[in-house]
Amino acid sequence: MMRRIVMLASVALLVAVLFYLSRFWFLALWPRAGLFGIEALRPQGGLLAVWLRGTVAAPFELLVWAVGSFAVLTFGQKLHDRMTSPDQTQDPDP
């Protein structure tokens, strides 16, 4: 049970980070100076748009974000599959 809670918390954190990178972040949870005083981590989110600004990929920001999100989540699933053995993922008989 504890393993499941840890995995759900890690997935929720990963989704929050991906959401922060997107243009859809609407929460301003920290001051304008940036998270932990780091100016690059601005409260309005949308970091991918900032990173792609001035490149030929800038018009495709949403597509880049979607493909990158699926790639990160797929890598996370593969990492989880490698870390757990097949007998740990099966439900015990009641």
C-alpha positions in Angstrom: 0.0 0.0 0.0 2.8 2.4 0.9 4.5 1.7 -2.4 1.3 2.6 -4.3 1.0 5.9 -2.4 4.7 6.8 -3.2 4.2 6.0 -6.9 1.0 8.0 -7.1 2.7 11.0 -5.4 5.6 10.8 -7.8 3.3 10.7 -10.8 1.3 13.6 -9.4 4.5 15.6 -9.0 5.7 14.8 -12.5 2.3 15.9 -13.9 2.5 19.1 -11.9 5.9 19.8 -13.4 4.7 19.1 -16.9 1.7 21.3 -16.3 4.0 24.1 -15.1 6.1 23.9 -18.3 3.0 24.3 -20.4 1.1 27.4 -21.4 -1.9 26.3 -19.3 -0.4 27.1 -15.9 -2.6 29.7 -14.2 -1.5 29.5 -10.6 0.8 32.2 -9.1 2.0 30.4 -6.0 5.3 32.2 -5.5 6.5 35.9 -5.7 7.6 37.5 -9.0 11.3 37.0 -8.0 10.9 33.4 -8.9 10.7 30.1 -7.0 13.5 29.9 -4.4 14.7 33.3 -5.8 15.5 31.7 -9.2 14.3 34.2 -11.8 14.0 31.5 -14.5 11.2 29.8 -12.5 8.7 32.6 -12.9 5.3 32.2 -11.3 3.3 32.4 -14.5 4.7 29.1 -15.9 4.9 28.6 -19.6 8.6 27.9 -19.5 8.5 25.9 -22.8 7.3 29.0 -24.7 10.2 31.0 -23.2 12.7 28.3 -24.1 11.4 28.0 -27.7 11.1 31.8 -28.3 13.2 32.8 -31.3 13.5 29.3 -32.7 11.8 27.7 -35.7 9.9 25.4 -33.3 8.2 28.3 -31.5 4.9 28.0 -33.4 4.7 24.3 -32.5 5.1 24.8 -28.7 1.9 22.9 -27.9 2.9 20.0 -30.1 6.5 19.9 -28.6 5.0 20.0 -25.1 2.6 17.1 -25.9 5.2 14.9 -27.5 7.7 15.7 -24.7 5.1 14.9 -22.1 4.2 11.5 -23.6 8.0 10.8 -23.9 8.6 11.6 -20.2 5.6 9.6 -19.0 6.6 6.7 -21.2 10.1 6.8 -19.8 8.7 6.9 -16.3 6.6 3.9 -16.9 9.5 1.9 -18.3 11.6 2.9 -15.3 8.9 1.7 -13.0 8.6 -1.6 -14.9 12.3 -2.2 -14.6 12.4 -1.4 -10.9 9.5 -3.7 -10.0 9.6 -7.4 -10.5 6.6 -9.2 -12.1 5.6 -10.9 -8.8 5.4 -7.5 -7.1 2.9 -6.1 -9.6 0.4 -9.0 -9.3 -2.4 -8.8 -6.7 -2.3 -11.5 -4.0 -5.0 -14.1 -3.9 -7.8 -13.1 -1.5 
